[in-house]
Every structure is written in C-alpha cells, then in structure tokens.
C-alpha cells in the first residue's frame, strides 16, 4: 500500500506539473521528484520483500495493509510539508516578502 499511495501521489503531482510545465512558479517539480523518489524506494522494498516472502507477499493481513496505507499517507504528508517549506523560502510570487515588509 505504501508503493501504491506514493505512486498515485507522484502521478497526480506529475500531471499537475505537466499542465503548467513551461513555468514552474509553484515549484511542483520538487514535489514530483520527492514522490517519484519515495516510489522508487518503496519499489525496491517491495522487490526485496517479495524475494523474502515469495507468494505470501500478495496475501497481507488487513491490519498490515492499513498500517502500510497510513505509512504511505505519512510520506505524502511529509512531502507536502517539505514542499510548503521550500515554497515559503523561495517565495516565487513574492507574497511572503510583501507581507513581511508591508508598511502600515
């Protein structure tokens, strides 16, 4: 479930990035790279787990699936938090700078 969650997030993020591809104002490409990297990590984990468990890999317990889904959601949420920090630091539209240096 972690692999499916991160691959789904990576695909959605890539579609959003591709729609506004020439200009990358919102720095969505960083989010794409993080999610595709996480997907690659989970793919390698799945390959090694399949090598260890064999056919049992395809019949996980429901509680294990739920735990893996929560872990996948946690990875997606952490990626979003990192992206927001990058967005606030880079401030592509100048909103943070305008707010901080606003004269009263």
C-alpha positions in Angstrom: 0.0 0.0 0.0 2.9 2.4 0.6 4.0 1.9 -3.0 0.5 2.4 -4.4 0.0 5.5 -2.3 3.2 7.2 -3.3 2.9 6.2 -7.0 -0.6 7.6 -7.1 0.7 10.9 -5.4 3.6 11.0 -7.9 1.3 10.6 -10.9 -1.2 13.2 -9.7 1.7 15.6 -9.0 3.3 15.0 -12.3 0.1 15.7 -14.1 -0.3 19.0 -12.2 3.3 19.9 -13.0 2.9 19.0 -16.7 -0.1 21.2 -17.1 1.9 24.2 -16.1 5.2 22.9 -17.4 6.9 25.9 -19.1 6.7 28.0 -16.0 7.3 26.3 -12.6 6.1 29.1 -10.4 4.8 26.9 -7.6 7.9 24.6 -7.6 5.8 21.5 -8.1 8.8 19.8 -9.8 10.3 19.4 -6.3 7.2 17.6 -5.1 7.3 15.3 -8.2 10.9 14.4 -7.5 10.2 13.6 -3.9 7.2 11.4 -4.7 9.0 9.6 -7.5 12.0 9.0 -5.2 9.7 7.7 -2.5 8.0 5.4 -5.1 11.4 4.1 -6.2 12.3 3.4 -2.6 9.1 1.5 -1.9 9.5 -0.4 -5.2 12.9 -1.6 -4.1 11.5 -2.5 -0.7 8.7 -4.5 -2.4 11.1 -6.4 -4.6 13.2 -7.4 -1.6 10.2 -8.3 0.5 8.8 -10.4 -2.4 12.2 -12.2 -2.6 12.0 -12.9 1.1 8.3 -13.9 1.4 7.5 -15.3 -2.0 3.8 -15.8 -2.8 2.9 -14.8 0.8 3.7 -11.2 -0.3 0.4 -11.0 -2.2 -1.7 -12.0 0.8 -1.1 -9.5 3.5 -3.2 -9.2 6.7 -5.7 -6.4 6.6 -4.1 -4.8 9.6 -0.7 -4.8 7.8 -2.4 -3.2 4.7 -3.9 -0.5 6.9 -0.6 0.2 8.6 1.1 0.4 5.2 -1.5 2.8 3.9 -1.1 5.1 7.0 2.7 5.0 6.4 2.1 5.9 2.7 -0.1 8.8 3.7 2.5 10.0 6.2 5.1 10.0 3.5 2.8 12.0 1.2 2.1 14.5 4.0 5.8 14.9 4.8 6.5 15.5 1.2 3.8 18.2 1.2 5.2 19.8 4.3 8.7 19.9 2.8 7.3 21.4 -0.4 5.5 24.1 1.5 8.7 25.0 3.3 10.6 25.2 0.0 7.7 27.3 -1.4 7.8 29.7 1.5 11.6 30.0 1.4 11.8 30.5 -2.4 8.7 32.7 -2.4 8.2 32.7 -6.2 5.3 35.1 -6.2 6.7 37.5 -3.5 3.8 37.0 -1.2 5.8 36.4 2.0 8.2 39.2 1.2 5.3 41.6 0.6 3.6 40.6 3.8 6.7 40.9 5.9 7.8 44.3 4.6 4.3 45.8 4.4 4.2 49.3 5.6 1.4 50.3 8.0 
